[in-house]
Amino acid sequence: MNIARLIATASIAVAAVASLAACGETSNDAAQESPATTSAASPATASTGSAAAAGNGIPCSQAGDLNGTPERKPPADLPLPPGGQLYMSKGPFGKTELFFVAKDADPTNLDGVRDEAADVLAKAGYKIERKDQEEGSEAEAHLSGPHDVAIQVIQLCEGKVRVKYTLS
């Protein structure tokens, strides 16, 4: 196995483990740790859908500092959707960085927010590779372009959704 294939395989394995770790979280874990307040949390915890369970109608005042100033700004070639508030960043973890945006939106329309975020990137030259959703839980899109981007939209708190961008 050559080194490039080994690195690619290792990267896929790390992403798979992080995804599986997200599936094992409970709503009790999520209620104790919001992505807005877990700056010291592991990448798997901070990047998962744990806020979806915590966001089941909680007041936004309990969701953490949604007006926070992230440590890092997204690259200039990664436009964010209008009306969103970038409140947190994580990483880099190798070449991977995470950016979290809070946006006023109807949590029953997660796919609409996902589509808007993906369309903004498509207009900037990204290619939409695929979209999926788990009704009432999350909506995701994967794009390629200047960066490989995964978008995940979940409910954050009353009247707000979280749009997470994973760049690699």
C-alpha positions in Angstrom: 0.0 0.0 0.0 1.5 3.3 -1.0 1.7 6.2 1.5 -1.0 8.3 -0.2 -3.4 5.4 -0.1 -2.5 4.8 3.6 -3.1 8.5 4.5 -6.5 8.5 2.6 -7.5 5.3 4.4 -6.6 6.7 7.8 -8.5 9.9 7.1 -11.6 8.0 6.2 -11.3 5.9 9.3 -11.0 8.9 11.5 -14.1 10.5 9.9 -16.0 7.2 10.3 -15.1 6.9 14.0 -16.1 10.5 14.6 -19.4 9.9 12.9 -20.0 6.8 14.9 -19.1 8.6 18.1 -21.8 11.1 17.3 -24.4 8.4 17.0 -23.8 7.2 20.5 -24.5 10.5 22.3 -27.6 10.9 24.3 -29.8 13.9 24.8 -28.6 14.1 28.4 -25.0 14.5 27.2 -26.2 17.1 24.7 -28.1 19.1 27.4 -24.9 19.3 29.4 -22.7 20.3 26.5 -23.7 22.7 23.8 -21.3 23.3 20.8 -21.4 26.9 21.7 -20.0 26.3 25.2 -17.6 23.3 24.7 -14.5 25.1 23.4 -12.3 22.5 25.1 -14.4 19.5 23.9 -13.1 16.9 21.6 -13.6 17.4 17.8 -16.1 14.6 17.8 -18.2 16.1 20.6 -18.0 19.6 19.2 -18.8 18.7 15.7 -21.7 16.3 16.2 -25.4 16.7 16.1 -25.5 16.8 19.9 -27.1 20.3 19.8 -30.0 18.8 17.9 -31.1 17.0 21.0 -30.3 20.0 23.2 -32.0 22.4 20.8 -35.5 20.8 21.2 -37.1 24.1 22.0 -34.6 25.3 24.6 -34.2 29.1 25.0 -31.3 30.4 23.0 -30.0 32.0 26.2 -29.2 28.4 27.3 -27.5 27.4 24.1 -24.2 29.2 24.9 -22.6 32.3 23.5 -24.1 32.5 20.1 -22.5 36.0 19.7 -19.0 34.6 20.4 -16.0 35.6 18.4 -14.4 32.5 16.8 -10.7 31.9 17.1 -10.4 31.5 13.3 -12.2 32.9 10.3 -13.3 30.8 7.4 -11.2 31.1 4.2 -12.2 34.0 1.9 -13.3 31.5 -0.7 -16.0 30.0 1.6 -19.0 32.3 1.6 -21.5 31.8 4.4 -25.3 32.2 4.0 -26.8 35.6 4.6 -28.2 36.3 8.0 -26.0 33.8 9.8 -23.8 34.6 12.8 -20.4 32.8 12.8 -20.0 32.1 16.5 -17.3 29.4 16.9 -14.5 27.7 15.1 -12.5 24.5 15.9 -9.2 23.2 14.6 -7.3 22.9 12.6 -7.1 19.1 13.0 -4.6 18.4 10.3 -6.2 20.0 7.3 -9.7 19.9 8.8 -11.4 23.0 10.3 -14.9 23.4 11.7 -17.0 26.6 11.5 -20.3 27.1 13.3 -23.0 29.5 12.2 -26.2 30.3 14.1 -29.1 31.4 11.9 -32.7 32.4 12.5 -34.8 29.7 10.8 -37.7 27.4 11.2 -36.3 24.1 12.6 -38.8 22.1 10.6 -37.1 23.4 7.4 -33.6 22.1 7.9 -33.3 21.1 4.3 -34.2 24.6 3.2 -31.4 26.1 5.2 -29.0 23.4 3.9 -30.0 24.1 0.3 -29.5 27.9 0.9 -26.0 27.3 2.3 -25.1 24.8 -0.5 -26.4 27.2 -3.2 -24.3 30.1 -1.8 -21.2 27.8 -2.2 -22.3 26.6 -5.7 -22.6 30.2 -6.9 -19.0 30.7 -5.7 -17.8 27.8 -7.8 -18.3 24.7 -5.6 -19.9 21.6 -6.9 -22.7 20.0 -5.0 -21.8 16.3 -4.7 -24.7 15.0 -2.7 -27.4 16.0 -0.2 -29.3 14.0 2.4 -31.4 14.5 5.5 -32.8 12.7 8.4 -36.3 14.2 8.7 -36.7 16.4 11.8 -33.1 15.7 12.9 -30.5 17.1 10.4 -29.8 18.0 6.8 -26.4 17.6 5.1 -24.7 18.5 1.9 -21.2 17.6 0.6 -19.5 19.9 -1.9 -16.1 20.0 -3.7 -14.2 23.0 -4.9 -11.4 25.0 -3.4 -12.1 22.9 -0.3 -14.0 19.8 0.3 -17.0 21.0 2.4 -19.5 19.1 4.5 -22.5 21.2 5.7 -24.7 19.9 8.5 -27.8 21.8 9.7 -29.5 21.0 13.0 -31.8 22.8 15.4 -29.9 24.8 17.9 -32.5 26.5 20.0 -35.9 28.2 19.7 -36.1 29.8 16.3 -32.4 29.1 15.4 -30.5 26.4 13.6 -26.8 25.6 13.6 -25.0 25.3 10.3 -21.7 23.5 10.7 -19.1 23.7 8.0 -16.4 21.0 8.0 -13.6 21.9 5.6 -10.9 19.5 4.6 
